[in-house]
Amino acid sequence: MSTSNGTVSNGNGTDKDVVDDTTEAAESTAKEPTSTAVETGSPAPEHGFLYRLYTGTGAVDVVGKRKLWFGISGAFMVIAIVSIAINWFAFGIDFKGGTKVSFPKGEATVQQAEDVFSQALGRDAESVVITGSGATASIQIRTETLDNDESAKLHKALFDKFAPKGPDGKPSINAISDSTVSGTWGSQITNKALWALGVFLVLAGIYIAVRYERYMSLAALAALVFDLLVTAGVYSLVGFEVTPATVIGLLTILGFSLYDTVIVFDKVEENTHGFQHTSRRTFAEHANLAVNQTFMRSINTSLISAIPVLSLIVVAIWLLGVGTLKDLALVQLVGILVGTYSSIFFATPLLVALRERTDLVAGHTKKVLSRRRPDAAPLADTGSARKAATVATSATSDAATTAVRPAKPRPGARPQGKRNARRH
């Protein structure tokens, strides 16, 4: 047996494979200090689910069960598409034009307001809702654009029926207000909203394409489309009114979702760097570990983002009854939940599914799985292989050192050269 540049050989090449495995295991150990127990052959300590979730050591098998998540995500998208196709959207007057009339609620009910509107104008209102609560509660009537005569007639009918009170606490017709948006203005708002959404998606696509490789770019953009579609589907399904504030909130949550996806992909990129040179984990297992390592960060970020949004909803709906705040808060809350889901359970599994179609990842996966078979156990046992190679290398090195250097003389012994010269 001989050594050359740290490589052990016994003539048949077997020990060279052992040293290669040893080097590979050492590199993995340097990247993952938490796996020492596995590499040294000792059993890893058992920890509970919550501990593994908090420390990011593989509590959730996200990538391994990607077919389940794809099925759930597909169901969400189908429901959203069907809802949009059937219900479409409840656009506010800022988009479609029209007139909105509001007055203090007092003792009035939605049904009474609908009856007064029908009797005054001879047709039904598009919608009648109550906003706010308590002393700030008001009734809002939305209808197609009213001319001056129709508006005056409706104001008089509402005042005669409900006698709403002004700021001084006395009945006043001025307590009834209205606002009108023309259809042309609504069309301009719609076009600007679509342009804003399109520009965001293009800029996001350019950034991701430059920052990451193409498969990550495709997965991240698909996650953005998923967020947009599902959020829009929720609005269509429950009948939330779509206003300019909704569009602003939608752009905000798409940015949040992209940020969360980038965080996960950064960790995936770090874990899979040079993965083809090792055989301890497949690409999918590296990606799943990355998701687990960022799981708690995603959850904490979402909670911190959702708490102020929930507070905004409480203030907007129950205290002030401000429609703009309500629309902004609702789309943000829905978007945060959907964006967190997509970054964890959709984007990364989709990335793995795309990468496993490449020859590099597919070949590496076969290599890793083949070395885990029982007949490949001696090569797979990197802990034992390293120990054997280390012992063999140490023994060979000691033997070579002993052959080159003479034994150290004991204290007080005569120099060997002088004694040999005297004998001769």
Sequence and secondary structure as in RCSB ss.txt:
>XXXX:A:sequence
MSTSNGTVSNGNGTDKDVVDDTTEAAESTAKEPTSTAVETGSPAPEHGFLYRLYTGTGAVDVVGKRKLWFGISGA
FMVIAIVSIAINWFAFGIDFKGGTKVSFPKGEATVQQAEDVFSQALGRDAESVVITGSGATASIQIRTETLDNDE
SAKLHKALFDKFAPKGPDGKPSINAISDSTVSGTWGSQITNKALWALGVFLVLAGIYIAVRYERYMSLAALAALV
FDLLVTAGVYSLVGFEVTPATVIGLLTILGFSLYDTVIVFDKVEENTHGFQHTSRRTFAEHANLAVNQTFMRSIN
TSLISAIPVLSLIVVAIWLLGVGTLKDLALVQLVGILVGTYSSIFFATPLLVALRERTDLVAGHTKKVLSRRRPD
AAPLADTGSARKAATVATSATSDAATTAVRPAKPRPGARPQGKRNARRH
>XXXX:A:secstr
 EEETTEEE SSSHHHHHHHHHHHHHHHHHH GGGHHHHTTS      HHHHHHHTSS S TTTTHHHHHHHHHH
HHHHHHHHHHHH  EE HHHH EEEEEEE TT  HHHHHHHHHHHHSS  SEEEEES GGG EEEEEES   HHH
HHHHHHHHHHHH  B TTSSB GGG EEEEE HHHHHHHHHHHHHHHHHHHHHHHHHHHHHS HHHHHHHHHHHH
HHHHHHHHHHHHHT EE HHHHHHHHHHHHHHHHHHHHHHHHHHHHTTTGGG  SS HHHHHHHHHHHHHHHHHH
HHHHHHHHHHHHHIIIIIII  HHHHHHHHHHHHHHHHHHHHIIIIIHHHHHHHHTTSHHHHHHHHHHHHHTSGG
GHHHH HHHHHHHHHHHHHHHHHHHHHHHS     TT   HHHHHHHH 
